[in-house]
Structure formats: C-alpha cells, structure tokens
Amino acid sequence: MKNIIGPIFLFVLLMLLFSCATHPPSVTPSVSITTQPPSATSSGPRTIILDRDTIPEDSIGRFTSWYCEDYINGGATLVEVGYFTFPDSVISKLSESTELSELLELSELPELSELLESGGFVLYDGGYTGDYAIYHRKGLEHRWDWGDNHIYSFVILPDGTGAYYDFSTVPKGETTKPREIYKCYKR
C-alpha cells in the first residue's frame, strides 16, 4: 500500500503544478479582426461606419477620399476625408421618386443633384469609423463640415495641405487659425 500512495501523491502534485502553469482560456473579442471592414486599403469595395450606420461602398456607389498624415513627421493616417459618388442608377431612382421631388419642391433644400453631391465623411485614426460630413467644393479647395452646428471643418488646399478647424470656442462671425495641419493624398 505504501508503494501505491507515493506515485499517486507524486501524480496529484505534478497535476497541480502543471495545471497552474497552463495559459488561461483565450477570451474571444466581440469584434474579430477578420470581420472588420477594410478602410485603409485601396483594393476592393470598402465598408465604413458613420454615426453607427454601416455603409458598404458596393451598394452606395464609390467613395472618393484623401488620407492625411502629420504634416512634418508623416507616418500613419490620422484622418481620412471623402465624399460619396453615387452611380447613375441611384440618382435616376431618386429622381423618379415623386415623394422626394415633392419634398424638395416644398422645402428650401437644394436640388437633388446638389444634395447628393454634398454627402461626405470623416474617418478617424486611420480606421473605418467616423462621422457624416457636408462636403463642398469651392474653386480648387475641398471642404468638410460636421458636428453639432458644423463646429468642425477640414479643408484641403490645392497643394494637398489639409487644415483642421475647431470653431467650438470661437465666437460666431469670427475667424480662427487651423488647429492642426496635415499632408493629404488622394486615394
């Protein structure tokens, strides 16, 4: 009996030691990296998330965008701005909608073509999530406005310089200097 207790005790002791040294079970993250929509790649249709709306490029048209990095140091994409290019099929379907036509006629909204051309977005930190923005083209400059009462603006100059403005602390009617400067490249 003494001969059996020794090996059993040794076996139990080894099991306890090895069970303490094993890795804890892996926790599966709620969002898998393989299921995240591609944003920073220029190949294939992209999917972006704006204000919690998932927008696949292949269903809405095409995204035209600029990725912007630190003006001095370069490096990773810090912000991406862009606009939607709707296919002719979407524009013709919307143009044929009598309800939408009546709404545009009764309101002070711009024409449908102007409304569709103003759809823009801002993506943050080189990712695929961001906010809807109003896109404008004034001469050679591209501009995006977003946030409550459009307190944030991003302007890309003809030489590719991007300027970020925050008007949240600026009195109405006054101007301000850009808060940050970027070097932007069309995707």
NUKOLVEX-983366 format. One record per residue: residue in three letters; x negated, y, z negated of N, C-alpha, C in turn. Coordinates in steps of 0.2 Angstrom, whole numbers, padded with zeros to 4 digits, m for minus. Example, Ala and Ser with C-alpha at 12.3 -4.5 7.8 and 13.67 -1.06 7.14 Angstrom:
BEGIN
+---------+-------+-------+-------+-------+-------+-------+-------+-------+-------+
| residuo |  n_c1 |  n_c2 |  n_c3 | ca_c1 | ca_c2 | ca_c3 |  c_c1 |  c_c2 |  c_c3 |
+---------+-------+-------+-------+-------+-------+-------+-------+-------+-------+
|     ALA | m0066 | m0028 | m0039 | m0062 | m0022 | m0039 | m0066 | m0016 | m0039 |
|     SER | m0064 | m0011 | m0035 | m0068 | m0005 | m0036 | m0064 |  0000 | m0039 |
+---------+-------+-------+-------+-------+-------+-------+-------+-------+-------+
end
This chain:
BEGIN
+---------+-------+-------+-------+-------+-------+-------+-------+-------+-------+
| residuo |  n_c1 |  n_c2 |  n_c3 | ca_c1 | ca_c2 | ca_c3 |  c_c1 |  c_c2 |  c_c3 |
+---------+-------+-------+-------+-------+-------+-------+-------+-------+-------+
|     MET | m0004 | m0006 |  0000 |  0000 |  0000 |  0000 | m0004 |  0006 |  0000 |
|     LYS | m0010 |  0006 | m0004 | m0014 |  0012 | m0004 | m0017 |  0013 |  0003 |
|     ASN | m0018 |  0008 |  0007 | m0021 |  0009 |  0014 | m0016 |  0012 |  0018 |
|     ILE | m0010 |  0012 |  0017 | m0005 |  0015 |  0022 | m0004 |  0022 |  0020 |
|     ILE | m0004 |  0024 |  0013 | m0002 |  0030 |  0011 | m0008 |  0035 |  0013 |
|     GLY | m0014 |  0034 |  0014 | m0019 |  0038 |  0016 | m0018 |  0040 |  0023 |
|     PRO | m0017 |  0035 |  0028 | m0016 |  0038 |  0035 | m0010 |  0042 |  0036 |
|     ILE | m0004 |  0040 |  0032 |  0002 |  0044 |  0033 |  0001 |  0051 |  0030 |
|     PHE | m0003 |  0051 |  0024 | m0004 |  0058 |  0022 | m0008 |  0062 |  0027 |
|     LEU | m0013 |  0059 |  0030 | m0018 |  0062 |  0035 | m0013 |  0065 |  0041 |
|     PHE | m0009 |  0060 |  0043 | m0005 |  0062 |  0049 |  0000 |  0068 |  0047 |
|     VAL |  0003 |  0068 |  0041 |  0008 |  0073 |  0040 |  0004 |  0080 |  0039 |
|     LEU | m0002 |  0079 |  0036 | m0007 |  0085 |  0035 | m0009 |  0088 |  0042 |
|     LEU | m0011 |  0084 |  0047 | m0013 |  0086 |  0053 | m0007 |  0089 |  0057 |
|     MET | m0001 |  0086 |  0056 |  0005 |  0089 |  0060 |  0007 |  0096 |  0057 |
|     LEU |  0006 |  0097 |  0051 |  0007 |  0103 |  0048 |  0002 |  0108 |  0050 |
|     LEU | m0004 |  0106 |  0051 | m0009 |  0111 |  0053 | m0008 |  0113 |  0061 |
|     PHE | m0007 |  0108 |  0065 | m0006 |  0109 |  0072 |  0001 |  0113 |  0073 |
|     SER |  0006 |  0111 |  0069 |  0012 |  0115 |  0071 |  0012 |  0122 |  0069 |
|     CYS |  0007 |  0124 |  0064 |  0006 |  0131 |  0063 |  0002 |  0135 |  0068 |
|     ALA | m0002 |  0131 |  0072 | m0006 |  0134 |  0077 | m0003 |  0135 |  0083 |
|     THR |  0003 |  0132 |  0084 |  0006 |  0132 |  0091 |  0009 |  0139 |  0092 |
|     HIS |  0010 |  0141 |  0098 |  0012 |  0148 |  0100 |  0020 |  0148 |  0099 |
|     PRO |  0023 |  0153 |  0097 |  0030 |  0154 |  0096 |  0033 |  0153 |  0103 |
|     PRO |  0039 |  0151 |  0103 |  0043 |  0150 |  0109 |  0043 |  0157 |  0112 |
|     SER |  0042 |  0157 |  0119 |  0042 |  0164 |  0123 |  0050 |  0166 |  0123 |
|     VAL |  0050 |  0173 |  0122 |  0056 |  0176 |  0122 |  0057 |  0179 |  0130 |
|     THR |  0063 |  0177 |  0133 |  0064 |  0179 |  0139 |  0067 |  0186 |  0139 |
|     PRO |  0063 |  0191 |  0143 |  0066 |  0198 |  0143 |  0072 |  0198 |  0146 |
|     SER |  0076 |  0203 |  0145 |  0083 |  0204 |  0148 |  0083 |  0206 |  0155 |
|     VAL |  0077 |  0209 |  0157 |  0076 |  0210 |  0165 |  0070 |  0207 |  0167 |
|     SER |  0070 |  0203 |  0171 |  0064 |  0199 |  0174 |  0061 |  0204 |  0179 |
|     ILE |  0054 |  0203 |  0179 |  0051 |  0207 |  0184 |  0052 |  0206 |  0191 |
|     THR |  0054 |  0199 |  0192 |  0055 |  0197 |  0199 |  0062 |  0199 |  0201 |
|     THR |  0066 |  0201 |  0197 |  0073 |  0204 |  0199 |  0073 |  0211 |  0199 |
|     GLN |  0068 |  0215 |  0197 |  0068 |  0222 |  0198 |  0068 |  0224 |  0205 |
|     PRO |  0072 |  0229 |  0207 |  0072 |  0231 |  0214 |  0066 |  0234 |  0216 |
|     PRO |  0063 |  0233 |  0222 |  0057 |  0236 |  0224 |  0058 |  0244 |  0225 |
|     SER |  0054 |  0248 |  0223 |  0054 |  0255 |  0224 |  0048 |  0258 |  0227 |
|     ALA |  0042 |  0255 |  0224 |  0036 |  0258 |  0226 |  0033 |  0255 |  0232 |
|     THR |  0036 |  0251 |  0235 |  0034 |  0248 |  0241 |  0037 |  0251 |  0247 |
|     SER |  0034 |  0251 |  0253 |  0037 |  0254 |  0259 |  0039 |  0249 |  0264 |
|     SER |  0039 |  0242 |  0262 |  0042 |  0237 |  0266 |  0048 |  0235 |  0264 |
|     GLY |  0053 |  0233 |  0268 |  0059 |  0230 |  0267 |  0064 |  0235 |  0264 |
|     PRO |  0070 |  0234 |  0263 |  0075 |  0238 |  0261 |  0074 |  0239 |  0253 |
|     ARG |  0075 |  0245 |  0251 |  0074 |  0246 |  0243 |  0081 |  0247 |  0240 |
|     THR |  0080 |  0246 |  0233 |  0086 |  0247 |  0229 |  0084 |  0252 |  0224 |
|     ILE |  0088 |  0257 |  0223 |  0086 |  0262 |  0217 |  0092 |  0262 |  0212 |
|     ILE |  0091 |  0264 |  0206 |  0096 |  0265 |  0201 |  0096 |  0273 |  0199 |
|     LEU |  0102 |  0276 |  0201 |  0103 |  0283 |  0200 |  0109 |  0284 |  0195 |
|     ASP |  0108 |  0287 |  0189 |  0113 |  0288 |  0184 |  0117 |  0281 |  0183 |
|     ARG |  0114 |  0276 |  0183 |  0117 |  0269 |  0182 |  0120 |  0266 |  0188 |
|     ASP |  0120 |  0269 |  0193 |  0123 |  0267 |  0200 |  0117 |  0263 |  0203 |
|     THR |  0118 |  0257 |  0205 |  0113 |  0253 |  0209 |  0115 |  0255 |  0217 |
|     ILE |  0110 |  0257 |  0220 |  0111 |  0259 |  0227 |  0106 |  0255 |  0232 |
|     PRO |  0108 |  0250 |  0235 |  0104 |  0247 |  0240 |  0103 |  0251 |  0246 |
|     GLU |  0097 |  0251 |  0249 |  0096 |  0255 |  0255 |  0099 |  0252 |  0261 |
|     ASP |  0100 |  0246 |  0261 |  0103 |  0242 |  0267 |  0110 |  0243 |  0268 |
|     SER |  0114 |  0246 |  0262 |  0121 |  0247 |  0263 |  0123 |  0254 |  0263 |
|     ILE |  0118 |  0259 |  0262 |  0120 |  0266 |  0262 |  0117 |  0269 |  0268 |
|     GLY |  0112 |  0266 |  0271 |  0108 |  0269 |  0276 |  0100 |  0269 |  0275 |
|     ARG |  0097 |  0275 |  0275 |  0090 |  0274 |  0274 |  0088 |  0280 |  0269 |
|     PHE |  0083 |  0278 |  0265 |  0080 |  0283 |  0261 |  0074 |  0287 |  0264 |
|     THR |  0074 |  0293 |  0264 |  0068 |  0297 |  0266 |  0065 |  0300 |  0260 |
|     SER |  0059 |  0298 |  0258 |  0056 |  0301 |  0252 |  0049 |  0303 |  0252 |
|     TRP |  0047 |  0306 |  0247 |  0040 |  0308 |  0246 |  0038 |  0306 |  0239 |
|     TYR |  0032 |  0303 |  0238 |  0029 |  0301 |  0232 |  0024 |  0306 |  0230 |
|     CYS |  0024 |  0308 |  0224 |  0020 |  0313 |  0221 |  0016 |  0311 |  0215 |
|     GLU |  0009 |  0313 |  0216 |  0005 |  0312 |  0210 |  0001 |  0318 |  0208 |
|     ASP | m0002 |  0317 |  0202 | m0006 |  0323 |  0199 | m0010 |  0327 |  0205 |
|     TYR | m0009 |  0333 |  0205 | m0012 |  0337 |  0210 | m0020 |  0337 |  0210 |
|     ILE | m0023 |  0337 |  0204 | m0030 |  0337 |  0203 | m0033 |  0330 |  0203 |
|     ASN | m0030 |  0325 |  0198 | m0033 |  0319 |  0197 | m0030 |  0313 |  0202 |
|     GLY | m0025 |  0315 |  0205 | m0022 |  0309 |  0210 | m0019 |  0304 |  0205 |
|     GLY | m0020 |  0298 |  0207 | m0018 |  0292 |  0203 | m0011 |  0289 |  0205 |
|     ALA | m0008 |  0287 |  0199 | m0001 |  0284 |  0200 |  0004 |  0289 |  0202 |
|     THR |  0009 |  0286 |  0205 |  0015 |  0290 |  0207 |  0018 |  0292 |  0201 |
|     LEU |  0019 |  0299 |  0200 |  0023 |  0302 |  0194 |  0030 |  0303 |  0195 |
|     VAL |  0032 |  0305 |  0201 |  0038 |  0307 |  0203 |  0039 |  0305 |  0210 |
|     GLU |  0045 |  0303 |  0212 |  0047 |  0302 |  0219 |  0054 |  0306 |  0221 |
|     VAL |  0054 |  0310 |  0226 |  0060 |  0313 |  0228 |  0062 |  0311 |  0235 |
|     GLY |  0068 |  0311 |  0236 |  0070 |  0309 |  0243 |  0078 |  0311 |  0244 |
|     TYR |  0080 |  0309 |  0250 |  0087 |  0310 |  0252 |  0089 |  0304 |  0256 |
|     PHE |  0096 |  0304 |  0256 |  0099 |  0298 |  0260 |  0100 |  0300 |  0267 |
|     THR |  0099 |  0295 |  0271 |  0100 |  0296 |  0279 |  0106 |  0291 |  0280 |
|     PHE |  0112 |  0294 |  0281 |  0117 |  0289 |  0282 |  0118 |  0287 |  0289 |
|     PRO |  0119 |  0281 |  0291 |  0120 |  0279 |  0298 |  0126 |  0282 |  0301 |
|     ASP |  0126 |  0282 |  0307 |  0132 |  0285 |  0311 |  0138 |  0281 |  0309 |
|     SER |  0138 |  0275 |  0308 |  0144 |  0271 |  0307 |  0147 |  0273 |  0300 |
|     VAL |  0143 |  0275 |  0295 |  0146 |  0278 |  0289 |  0149 |  0285 |  0290 |
|     ILE |  0146 |  0289 |  0294 |  0148 |  0296 |  0295 |  0155 |  0295 |  0299 |
|     SER |  0155 |  0291 |  0304 |  0161 |  0291 |  0308 |  0167 |  0288 |  0304 |
|     LYS |  0166 |  0283 |  0299 |  0171 |  0280 |  0295 |  0174 |  0286 |  0290 |
|     LEU |  0169 |  0290 |  0287 |  0171 |  0295 |  0283 |  0175 |  0301 |  0287 |
|     SER |  0173 |  0302 |  0293 |  0176 |  0307 |  0297 |  0183 |  0305 |  0299 |
|     GLU |  0184 |  0299 |  0300 |  0191 |  0297 |  0301 |  0196 |  0296 |  0295 |
|     SER |  0193 |  0297 |  0289 |  0197 |  0297 |  0283 |  0201 |  0303 |  0283 |
|     THR |  0208 |  0302 |  0283 |  0212 |  0308 |  0283 |  0212 |  0311 |  0276 |
|     GLU |  0212 |  0307 |  0271 |  0212 |  0309 |  0264 |  0206 |  0314 |  0263 |
|     LEU |  0200 |  0312 |  0265 |  0194 |  0315 |  0264 |  0194 |  0322 |  0268 |
|     SER |  0197 |  0322 |  0274 |  0197 |  0328 |  0278 |  0202 |  0333 |  0275 |
|     GLU |  0208 |  0330 |  0272 |  0212 |  0335 |  0269 |  0209 |  0338 |  0263 |
|     LEU |  0205 |  0334 |  0259 |  0202 |  0337 |  0253 |  0197 |  0342 |  0255 |
|     LEU |  0193 |  0341 |  0260 |  0188 |  0346 |  0262 |  0191 |  0352 |  0265 |
|     GLU |  0197 |  0351 |  0268 |  0200 |  0357 |  0271 |  0203 |  0362 |  0265 |
|     LEU |  0206 |  0358 |  0260 |  0209 |  0362 |  0254 |  0204 |  0365 |  0249 |
|     SER |  0198 |  0362 |  0250 |  0193 |  0365 |  0245 |  0188 |  0369 |  0248 |
|     GLU |  0184 |  0372 |  0244 |  0178 |  0376 |  0246 |  0172 |  0372 |  0247 |
|     LEU |  0173 |  0365 |  0248 |  0167 |  0361 |  0249 |  0164 |  0362 |  0256 |
|     PRO |  0158 |  0361 |  0257 |  0155 |  0362 |  0264 |  0158 |  0356 |  0269 |
|     GLU |  0157 |  0357 |  0275 |  0159 |  0352 |  0280 |  0156 |  0345 |  0278 |
|     LEU |  0159 |  0340 |  0281 |  0157 |  0333 |  0279 |  0149 |  0332 |  0281 |
|     SER |  0147 |  0334 |  0286 |  0140 |  0333 |  0288 |  0135 |  0337 |  0283 |
|     GLU |  0137 |  0343 |  0281 |  0133 |  0346 |  0276 |  0133 |  0343 |  0269 |
|     LEU |  0139 |  0340 |  0268 |  0140 |  0336 |  0261 |  0135 |  0330 |  0261 |
|     LEU |  0135 |  0326 |  0267 |  0131 |  0320 |  0267 |  0124 |  0322 |  0268 |
|     GLU |  0122 |  0327 |  0270 |  0115 |  0329 |  0271 |  0112 |  0331 |  0264 |
|     SER |  0116 |  0333 |  0259 |  0114 |  0336 |  0253 |  0113 |  0330 |  0248 |
|     GLY |  0114 |  0324 |  0249 |  0113 |  0318 |  0245 |  0106 |  0317 |  0244 |
|     GLY |  0103 |  0318 |  0238 |  0096 |  0317 |  0236 |  0095 |  0313 |  0230 |
|     PHE |  0089 |  0312 |  0228 |  0087 |  0309 |  0222 |  0081 |  0310 |  0219 |
|     VAL |  0079 |  0309 |  0213 |  0073 |  0310 |  0210 |  0072 |  0304 |  0206 |
|     LEU |  0066 |  0300 |  0207 |  0064 |  0294 |  0203 |  0058 |  0296 |  0199 |
|     TYR |  0058 |  0293 |  0193 |  0053 |  0295 |  0188 |  0048 |  0289 |  0187 |
|     ASP |  0042 |  0291 |  0186 |  0036 |  0287 |  0183 |  0034 |  0281 |  0188 |
|     GLY |  0035 |  0283 |  0195 |  0033 |  0278 |  0200 |  0038 |  0272 |  0200 |
|     GLY |  0044 |  0273 |  0197 |  0049 |  0267 |  0196 |  0054 |  0268 |  0201 |
|     TYR |  0060 |  0264 |  0199 |  0065 |  0264 |  0204 |  0072 |  0267 |  0201 |
|     THR |  0071 |  0270 |  0195 |  0077 |  0273 |  0192 |  0076 |  0281 |  0191 |
|     GLY |  0081 |  0284 |  0192 |  0081 |  0291 |  0192 |  0088 |  0295 |  0191 |
|     ASP |  0088 |  0300 |  0194 |  0095 |  0304 |  0194 |  0097 |  0306 |  0201 |
|     TYR |  0103 |  0307 |  0202 |  0106 |  0310 |  0208 |  0103 |  0318 |  0209 |
|     ALA |  0102 |  0320 |  0215 |  0100 |  0327 |  0215 |  0103 |  0330 |  0221 |
|     ILE |  0104 |  0337 |  0222 |  0106 |  0340 |  0228 |  0100 |  0342 |  0232 |
|     TYR |  0100 |  0340 |  0238 |  0094 |  0341 |  0242 |  0096 |  0347 |  0247 |
|     HIS |  0091 |  0351 |  0248 |  0092 |  0357 |  0253 |  0085 |  0357 |  0257 |
|     ARG |  0086 |  0359 |  0263 |  0080 |  0361 |  0267 |  0081 |  0368 |  0269 |
|     LYS |  0076 |  0372 |  0266 |  0076 |  0379 |  0268 |  0070 |  0381 |  0272 |
|     GLY |  0071 |  0382 |  0278 |  0065 |  0383 |  0283 |  0060 |  0377 |  0282 |
|     LEU |  0054 |  0377 |  0280 |  0050 |  0372 |  0280 |  0049 |  0368 |  0273 |
|     GLU |  0053 |  0371 |  0268 |  0052 |  0369 |  0262 |  0058 |  0364 |  0260 |
|     HIS |  0057 |  0359 |  0256 |  0062 |  0354 |  0254 |  0063 |  0355 |  0247 |
|     ARG |  0069 |  0355 |  0245 |  0071 |  0357 |  0238 |  0076 |  0352 |  0235 |
|     TRP |  0075 |  0350 |  0229 |  0080 |  0346 |  0225 |  0082 |  0349 |  0219 |
|     ASP |  0088 |  0349 |  0217 |  0091 |  0352 |  0211 |  0095 |  0347 |  0207 |
|     TRP |  0094 |  0346 |  0201 |  0098 |  0341 |  0197 |  0098 |  0343 |  0189 |
|     GLY |  0102 |  0339 |  0186 |  0103 |  0341 |  0179 |  0109 |  0345 |  0178 |
|     ASP |  0111 |  0346 |  0171 |  0117 |  0350 |  0170 |  0116 |  0357 |  0172 |
|     ASN |  0120 |  0360 |  0176 |  0120 |  0366 |  0179 |  0113 |  0367 |  0184 |
|     HIS |  0111 |  0362 |  0186 |  0105 |  0362 |  0190 |  0099 |  0365 |  0187 |
|     ILE |  0097 |  0364 |  0181 |  0092 |  0367 |  0177 |  0085 |  0364 |  0179 |
|     TYR |  0085 |  0359 |  0183 |  0078 |  0356 |  0186 |  0078 |  0357 |  0193 |
|     SER |  0072 |  0359 |  0196 |  0071 |  0359 |  0203 |  0064 |  0356 |  0205 |
|     PHE |  0064 |  0354 |  0211 |  0057 |  0351 |  0213 |  0057 |  0354 |  0220 |
|     VAL |  0052 |  0357 |  0222 |  0051 |  0360 |  0229 |  0044 |  0357 |  0232 |
|     ILE |  0045 |  0355 |  0238 |  0039 |  0353 |  0242 |  0038 |  0358 |  0247 |
|     LEU |  0032 |  0361 |  0247 |  0029 |  0366 |  0252 |  0027 |  0362 |  0258 |
|     PRO |  0026 |  0366 |  0264 |  0024 |  0363 |  0270 |  0017 |  0359 |  0270 |
|     ASP |  0013 |  0362 |  0265 |  0006 |  0358 |  0264 |  0006 |  0352 |  0260 |
|     GLY |  0012 |  0350 |  0258 |  0013 |  0344 |  0253 |  0012 |  0345 |  0246 |
|     THR |  0012 |  0351 |  0244 |  0011 |  0353 |  0237 |  0018 |  0353 |  0234 |
|     GLY |  0019 |  0349 |  0228 |  0026 |  0349 |  0225 |  0025 |  0353 |  0219 |
|     ALA |  0031 |  0357 |  0217 |  0031 |  0361 |  0211 |  0038 |  0359 |  0208 |
|     TYR |  0037 |  0357 |  0201 |  0042 |  0356 |  0197 |  0044 |  0362 |  0192 |
|     TYR |  0050 |  0364 |  0193 |  0053 |  0369 |  0189 |  0058 |  0367 |  0183 |
|     ASP |  0057 |  0370 |  0177 |  0062 |  0368 |  0172 |  0065 |  0375 |  0170 |
|     PHE |  0072 |  0376 |  0172 |  0075 |  0383 |  0170 |  0079 |  0382 |  0164 |
|     SER |  0078 |  0377 |  0160 |  0082 |  0377 |  0154 |  0081 |  0382 |  0149 |
|     THR |  0075 |  0385 |  0149 |  0074 |  0390 |  0144 |  0073 |  0397 |  0147 |
|     VAL |  0075 |  0398 |  0154 |  0074 |  0404 |  0157 |  0081 |  0408 |  0158 |
|     PRO |  0081 |  0414 |  0156 |  0087 |  0417 |  0156 |  0090 |  0418 |  0163 |
|     LYS |  0096 |  0417 |  0164 |  0100 |  0417 |  0171 |  0097 |  0424 |  0175 |
|     GLY |  0096 |  0422 |  0181 |  0094 |  0428 |  0185 |  0086 |  0429 |  0185 |
|     GLU |  0082 |  0426 |  0180 |  0075 |  0427 |  0180 |  0071 |  0422 |  0184 |
|     THR |  0065 |  0423 |  0185 |  0061 |  0418 |  0189 |  0056 |  0415 |  0184 |
|     THR |  0053 |  0410 |  0186 |  0048 |  0406 |  0182 |  0043 |  0403 |  0186 |
|     LYS |  0037 |  0402 |  0183 |  0032 |  0398 |  0187 |  0033 |  0391 |  0186 |
|     PRO |  0030 |  0387 |  0191 |  0031 |  0379 |  0191 |  0028 |  0377 |  0184 |
|     ARG |  0031 |  0372 |  0181 |  0029 |  0369 |  0175 |  0023 |  0364 |  0177 |
|     GLU |  0024 |  0360 |  0182 |  0019 |  0356 |  0185 |  0018 |  0356 |  0192 |
|     ILE |  0012 |  0354 |  0195 |  0010 |  0354 |  0202 |  0008 |  0347 |  0204 |
|     TYR |  0011 |  0345 |  0209 |  0009 |  0338 |  0212 |  0007 |  0339 |  0219 |
|     LYS |  0003 |  0333 |  0221 |  0002 |  0332 |  0228 |  0006 |  0327 |  0231 |
|     CYS |  0010 |  0328 |  0236 |  0016 |  0324 |  0238 |  0014 |  0321 |  0245 |
|     TYR |  0016 |  0315 |  0246 |  0015 |  0312 |  0253 |  0022 |  0309 |  0255 |
|     LYS |  0023 |  0310 |  0261 |  0030 |  0307 |  0264 |  0029 |  0299 |  0265 |
|     ARG |  0034 |  0296 |  0262 |  0033 |  0288 |  0263 |  0035 |  0286 |  0270 |
+---------+-------+-------+-------+-------+-------+-------+-------+-------+-------+
end
